[in-house]
């Protein structure tokens, strides 16, 4: 279960809907910026369904809003052998949530940290 904390006073229900991936930034020894393709998205459905298209990767999962401070996310992917995989738990911070943009920030891992910039 990934939980996302939201900063500010924006209504977390504005997270629902389809968001284009503007870019993903990986902060490591050498920072990497990956620009989203026009077909890349996060889609937070109204009933807790989540789908993500990120370059060649397609993932589905579920999410739940927890008050006004967090969003819990489980993402399901398929490994190279066709077995379903659930992502390990992590806490993602949601910042700058508006009707047109939002930033998802991963925890700081020993290998680095990443930021996903979404837009509508």
C-alpha positions as CSV (number, residue, x, y, z in Angstrom):
1,X,0.0,0.0,0.0
2,X,1.5,3.3,-1.0
3,X,0.2,6.3,0.9
4,X,0.4,9.7,-0.5
5,X,0.4,12.8,1.8
6,X,-1.0,16.0,0.5
7,X,0.3,19.4,1.4
8,X,-1.7,22.6,1.3
9,X,-5.5,23.0,1.5
10,X,-6.6,21.7,-2.0
11,X,-9.5,19.2,-2.0
12,X,-8.0,15.7,-2.5
13,X,-10.9,14.7,-4.6
14,X,-9.3,16.8,-7.4
15,X,-6.8,13.9,-7.7
16,X,-9.5,11.9,-9.5
17,X,-9.5,11.8,-13.3
18,X,-6.9,11.4,-16.0
19,X,-3.5,13.2,-15.6
20,X,-0.8,13.3,-18.3
21,X,2.7,12.6,-17.2
22,X,4.7,15.8,-17.8
23,X,8.0,14.5,-16.6
24,X,9.6,12.2,-14.1
25,X,12.8,13.3,-12.3
26,X,15.1,10.7,-10.7
27,X,17.4,12.3,-8.1
28,X,20.4,10.1,-7.8
29,X,24.2,10.5,-8.1
30,X,23.4,11.8,-11.6
31,X,19.9,13.3,-12.0
32,X,17.8,11.9,-14.8
33,X,14.8,13.7,-16.4
34,X,12.4,11.6,-18.4
35,X,9.8,13.5,-20.4
36,X,6.4,11.9,-20.6
37,X,5.0,10.8,-23.9
38,X,1.7,12.2,-25.1
39,X,0.2,8.7,-24.4
40,X,1.5,8.5,-20.8
41,X,-0.9,9.0,-17.9
42,X,-2.1,8.3,-14.4
43,X,-5.9,7.8,-14.3
44,X,-7.5,7.9,-10.8
45,X,-11.0,6.6,-11.4
46,X,-14.0,7.7,-9.4
47,X,-14.4,4.3,-7.8
48,X,-10.8,3.8,-6.6
49,X,-9.5,2.2,-9.8
50,X,-6.0,3.4,-10.9
51,X,-4.4,2.8,-14.3
52,X,-0.9,4.1,-15.3
53,X,0.7,4.1,-18.8
54,X,4.3,5.1,-18.5
55,X,6.2,4.7,-21.8
56,X,6.1,0.9,-22.5
57,X,4.8,0.0,-19.0
58,X,1.1,-0.4,-18.2
59,X,0.0,-0.9,-14.6
60,X,-3.3,-1.1,-12.8
61,X,-4.2,-0.9,-9.2
62,X,-6.5,0.7,-6.6
63,X,-6.3,3.8,-4.6
64,X,-8.3,5.3,-1.7
65,X,-8.6,8.8,-0.4
66,X,-7.9,9.2,3.3
67,X,-9.5,12.4,4.5
68,X,-7.8,15.5,3.1
69,X,-4.2,14.5,3.9
70,X,-3.4,11.3,2.0
71,X,-4.1,8.9,-0.9
72,X,-3.4,5.2,-0.5
73,X,-2.3,3.4,-3.6
74,X,-1.8,-0.3,-4.5
75,X,-0.3,-0.9,-8.0
76,X,-0.4,-4.2,-9.7
77,X,2.1,-5.0,-12.5
78,X,2.9,-8.2,-14.4
79,X,6.5,-9.4,-14.4
80,X,8.3,-10.9,-17.4
81,X,6.8,-14.3,-16.6
82,X,3.2,-13.2,-16.5
83,X,2.9,-13.3,-12.7
84,X,1.1,-10.5,-10.9
85,X,3.3,-8.3,-8.7
86,X,2.2,-5.8,-6.1
87,X,4.5,-2.8,-5.5
88,X,6.1,-2.6,-2.1
89,X,4.7,-0.1,0.4
90,X,5.9,3.5,0.1
91,X,4.7,6.9,1.2
92,X,4.5,9.4,-1.7
93,X,4.0,13.1,-0.9
94,X,1.4,14.9,-3.0
95,X,2.2,18.6,-3.4
96,X,1.0,21.5,-5.5
97,X,-2.3,19.8,-6.1
98,X,-4.5,22.0,-8.2
99,X,-7.1,21.3,-10.9
100,X,-4.3,21.5,-13.5
101,X,-1.2,20.0,-11.9
102,X,0.1,17.8,-9.1
103,X,3.5,16.5,-8.0
104,X,4.1,13.0,-6.5
105,X,7.3,12.6,-4.5
106,X,8.7,9.3,-3.5
107,X,10.5,8.7,-0.2
108,X,14.2,9.2,-0.1
109,X,15.6,5.7,-0.8
110,X,19.3,4.9,-0.5
111,X,19.4,4.6,-4.3
112,X,17.7,8.0,-4.8
113,X,14.3,9.7,-4.9
114,X,11.9,10.4,-7.7
115,X,9.3,13.1,-8.6
116,X,6.4,12.6,-11.0
117,X,4.9,15.8,-12.4
118,X,1.4,15.3,-13.7
119,X,-0.8,17.8,-15.6
120,X,-4.2,18.1,-17.2
